[in-house]
Amino acid sequence: MTWLLRSATLDDLDAIMAIEESEFTTDAWNSSSMRAELSSPHGHYLVAVAETDPGTVVAYAGLLSPRNSGQGDIQTIAVLPTARRSGLGRALMNALLTEARGRGATEVFLEVRADNPGAKSLYDGLGFEEIAVRPHYYQPDDVDAIVMRLLLPTPTVVPA
């Protein structure tokens, strides 16, 4: 399957919210919060569609990273079950990390549910390191959040 990633717009809000509510049933963001995220100049949201079905959003991910702040925060990422295990989550994360670097971030943070080993494995594989635990962070499920950080190396250019 070939995936296409593009910047999310307010026109994608309904599709994003449908995924948000299906994947994060007990702690989903509300529509007004997601609208604010999509509209923020400090954020960068992506949606993913299949090349063969560009009208159907199957995943999204978001970054908060004010330019030249030195930091970024992965706000959210969700992939529909039908599109999982295809490299799409990794592609979305890599695109957000590239955007963070372009905005001057030298480190990126995220929180992951302690009961989500698939997501934790993805972040471990990208080089994120666990730096803290926020007990009882995800409510009403009473699940801890694992706080992770990735240091973004400064790209170097070497003459050929």
NUKOLSE-203294 format. One record per atom (N, C-alpha, C, CB): x, y, z. Coordinates in steps of 0.05 Angstrom, whole numbers, plus 5000, padded with zeros to 4 digits. Atoms other than C-alpha are relative to their C-alpha. Glycine has a CB too. Example, Ala and Ser with C-alpha at 12.3 -4.5 7.8 and 13.67 -1.06 7.14 Angstrom:
2
501849765000/524649105156/501850245000/498050015025/498449764999/527349795143/498550225014/500950094971/
This chain:
160
501749775000/500050005000/501850255000/498150005024/498649755001/502550694983/498350215015/500650094971/501449794984/500751245033/500950274990/500649965029/499449725006/500351985018/499650165026/498350114977/500249834976/501652475075/499650294990/502549985018/500349725007/499153195070/499350155025/497850034979/500749834977/498053775117/497049995004/500850294995/502950014993/491353735153/498950284999/499649885028/501449745000/486354295144/497449975016/499450094970/502650014986/479854475178/498049824985/498950285004/501750175016/476454095121/500349715009/500650034971/499550284991/479453455152/498949955029/502949945000/500850024971/476453595222/498149765005/498850265009/502050214995/470553115215/501349724998/497750024980/498650265003/474952545190/501949955023/501649994973/498250034978/480152665244/498449935025/501650275005/501650054976/474752685298/498849725000/497850215003/501150275001/471752035273/502149805009/499149934971/497850184991/478551695282/500650055029/502650064983/499449934972/479852065348/498049855018/499850305004/502150124983/473251815377/500049694999/497350104992/500050295001/474051105352/502549885013/499949914970/497550114989/481251015375/500650085029/502350104983/499549904972/481251425440/497350045013/501650274999/502849994992/474251255464/499650155027/498949735002/500449894974/475051465537/501450275004/500849815021/498549754996/479952045530/500550154974/502749945013/499849855025/478652325461/499850305004/497749914981/500249715000/479653055448/497350084990/502350144983/502549915012/473453455434/500550164975/498450185021/499849875026/472153785367/501250285002/497350004986/499149724999/473454495390/503050005007/498550155022/497150024994/480354295419/501549934975/500549805023/498750085024/482153945355/500050234979/498749754988/500149775018/479854545314/502150205007/497150135001/497949814991/484354995355/502749904993/499850055030/497350125007/490254525344/500550034970/500149705008/499649985029/489154515269/500450294991/497549884985/499849725008/488755275267/502450145012/497550145009/497849874986/494755425311/502450034982/500749845025/497549965015/500855735279/502449855012/500750294998/497950144986/505055345329/499949704995/500050055029/500450285004/502454675306/500449914971/497349925009/499750125027/503454215247/498649735001/503049974990/501650255001/498253675233/500149884972/497250045009/499950155026/498553145179/497749805000/502649854996/501950225003/493352665152/501349814979/497250094991/499050205019/494752025114/497649884986/501649775014/502150135016/490651735057/501449794982/498550214982/498950195019/491651145011/500150124973/498349735000/499749905027/494151314942/497649934983/502649904987/502350095015/488250924914/497450115010/499949705000/502549894988/483151274959/500750265014/498749805019/499149754988/485551994970/497950165016/501250174980/502249864986/478752204998/499549895028/497649994984/500550134975/479051755059/502450025019/499249714997/497949974980/483351955119/500249755017/499650255017/499650244984/486251335153/501850045024/501149784983/498249954977/491051665202/500550305001/502749854997/499249724996/493252335230/502050015022/497550195006/498149954979/498652615274/500550305002/502749854994/499649714996/500253285305/502450065017/497650115012/497649904987/506153675330/499450295010/502550004981/500049734990/506454295374/502950085003/498550035028/497249915000/512954665362/500250294991/501849814982/499649725008/513355425364/502850044988/499650195024/497449955014/518855655316/502150115019/499650184977/497749924985/525655725349/499749985030/500750284993/500350054971/523155495417/501949795010/497149925006/498150214992/528054925416/498649735007/501650085023/501450244992/522654415433/497649954983/499150025029/502450095013/517054025402/498649805017/500549894972/501550204985/511553595430/498149864980/498450145023/501950165016/508053035393/497450005015/501149714994/502649984987/500853195410/498349754998/498550244989/501750235005/497452595380/500849864975/497150094999/499850165024/497852035330/498049785002/503049894996/501950225001/492551545309/499949884972/497250105009/500150155025/492251015255/497749805003/502749864993/502250194999/485950625239/501149724999/498150054976/499050284999/486749875252/500549884972/498049835014/499750115027/485949725177/502650104987/497750084983/497549905012/492250135163/502549965017/499750304995/497750054982/496649905220/501949794989/499049915028/497950205007/503049495214/500950034971/498949715005/499249955028/504549815147/502250214998/497650084983/498049795000/509750335168/498950285000/501849974976/501249745001/504750895168/500550175025/497049984995/499449854975/505651085241/502950115000/499649825024/497249915002/513151115231/500450234980/501949764993/499849795020/512451535168/498850265011/498449924974/501149764988/507952025205/501950125020/497249945012/498149904979/512752075263/502550124988/500849775019/497649895013/518752175217/499450274988/501149814979/500849745012/515052735181/499750215021/497449974984/500249804978/513453075247/502750075011/498249895022/497349954989/520653005271/501550184980/501549745004/498749835020/523053315206/498950295002/499549894971/501249734997/518153895215/501150135026/496949975001/498949894975/520453985287/502850114997/499949795023/497349915005/527654025265/500150254983/501649774985/500249765017/525754535212/499150245015/498249954977/501049784983/522454955266/502150075021/497449935012/497949944981/528954955306/500049845025/499950285007/500150174976/527254415356/502549835002/497549825001/497750184995/533154045387/499149765017/502250155014/501050234985/528753585429/496950004996/500750025030/502950045003/521753295422/499149815022/499449884971/501250154978/517353025477/497349874991/499550185024/502750125004/511152585479/499349855025/499949814975/501150184980/506752205527/498749774987/498050155019/501350245010/504551495515/498849855023/502149824985/501350164980/499651075553/501749765007/497249914991/498450234990/503150555596/498849734990/500250005030/501350245009/498150045570/499949984969/497249985011/499950015029/499950155496/502849924991/499350284988/497350095007/506049725482/500750044970/500349715007/499449965028/505349795406/501150284995/497549964983/499149725003/506050555409/502850035013/498050205012/497549974985/511650505461/502349874983/499949865027/497950135017/515450025414/500750184977/498949734990/499549825022/514750515356/501950225010/497450124989/498449784990/517551085398/502849915009/498650145024/497450114993/523150655426/501749964974/499749725015/498650055026/525050465354/500950254987/498249854982/499249745011/525351195335/502250145017/497650184997/497949894983/530351325392/499050165024/501750184983/501149864976/525651635444/500949855025/496950034998/499350124975/527751515515/498050085022/502950085009/501849944978/523351465576/501450185020/499149745014/498849814981/524652055623/498450045025/500550264987/501749964977/518752055671/497449844997/499450305005/502750125001/512051755689/498150195014/500049725015/502149844988/505752155703/497849815009/498950224979/502050194990/501551725748/497150094995/500449955030/502949955002/494051685734/499450224979/498950075027/500249775019/494852165674/497549974983/502550014983/502250055018/489651845628/497549935016/500749784979/502550044985/482751905658/497749994980/499550235020/500750134975/477751615668/501249725004/497049985003/498950274999/481850985656/502149965021/501249934973/498050014979/486951155710/502549854991/498849855025/497650125011/492850965666/502250215001/499449914970/497649834999/499851245675/500850094972/502349865014/498849915025/503151655620/503149975003/499350304994/497150015001/510351505602/500950244984/501149734988/499049775014/513852145584/502749924987/500450255020/497750085016/519052055529/501250254987/499349784980/498649785013/524252505497/501949894979/501550185020/498150065021/528252485433/501750254995/498649914973/498249785007/534352925424/500549994970/502749985016/499649985029/534753165352/502750104995/497850184987/497349905006/541853205329/499950224978/501849764990/499749795020/543953815290/501149874975/501750235010/499050125025/544753605217/502750134994/498150054977/497549905008/551853675193/500449954970/502349875016/499550025028/554153785122/503049964997/499150254984/497250065004/560653475100/500550024969/500749705010/499549975029/563753675033/500549734987/502550184996/499750265014/563653114982/502849974990/498049984977/
